[in-house]
Amino acid sequence: MMIRSLLLLVTLLSSTIAVSEWYSLPKTTQGQELRYDNSTNRVEVVNETGNRPLWSGVHKLEDGRVLRIQKGVAIADQTVQRAMPSPQRQPDQVDACTVLERQSCGLRTECGISESCQLAHQLQGFYNSANLLDRNKIESQCKEALDNASMFPPCPTPPTGAYHTACGNIVNKSCGKSNQCQDSDACDAARQLVSMESEERLNKWVPSEDTYTTRQCEKASGDDEFFPPCGK
C-alpha cells in the first residue's frame, strides 16, 4: 500500500459543494464514534440518544491522527480525505505513469539515481510510445505500482516542499529555521500540509503551479493560533 501523508489540516471542501453527506471517521482514543458532513465540515459524536457536535479543541484519534475542531467544524482534520470516495481524474491531472515517475524520482528528481526512479522512467517511456489500447494496459500496471511501496518507494518530501510556497513558509514559521520546534503540534500540522501539497503536485500537468492546499496555506499563514511561531 502506497505510503501517504495526505492529511487535511485546513477547511477541507469547497463552498460550492451543496449536497450534504455524512462519512465515518476513526474513533477517538476514548472510543467515541465520529461522523463528518462534507457540505459544512461539521463533525459529530454518534450517540444512540442523539448525535451532538464534537466540542472545540484538539482530539486524538485511535489511528494516531489529530482532529482539530472549532465550534463543531473541522479546522485541521487529518482523516477526512481517507473517508471521502476517491475522486475521478480531473482535466488537469496527468496519467498514472507520470504520477509514478514523479513520486519515485521526486518532483525535482531528488531521487533520480534510485532504482525505483529508473524503473518508473522506463514505464513512462513505454506508456508514451504505446498505442491507445496498450496505453490503458500500461497505465493499469502503473496504478498497481503506485500501491507497491516496496518496489517503488516514494521519494521523501522535503520538510518545506519541492517548491518555495506558503506551505513551506508555515513549516519554517512553526518548526523553526533549525527545526528546534519539530515536536510541536503546529510543526507536525505544517509538515502535513506540505505533504498534501506535494501529493497534489504529483497529479498536475504543471507541478510548479499552486494547488488547492497551496491556496489554503496562503490563507492560514497569518493564523498564529493554529500555527504559532516557533519559540512563542
Secondary structure, 3 states (H helix, E strand, C coil): CCCCCCCCCCCCCCCCCCCCCEEEECCECCCCCEEEECCCCEEEECCCCCCEECCCEEEEECCCCEEEEECCEEEEECCHHHHCCCCCCCCCECCHHHHHHHHHHCCCCCCCCCHHHHHHHHHHHHHHHCCHHHHHHHHHHHHHHHCCCCCCCCCCCCCCCCCCCHHHHHHHHHHCCCCCCCCCHHHHHHHHHHHHHHHHHHCECCCCCCCHHHHHHHHHCCCCCCCCCCCC
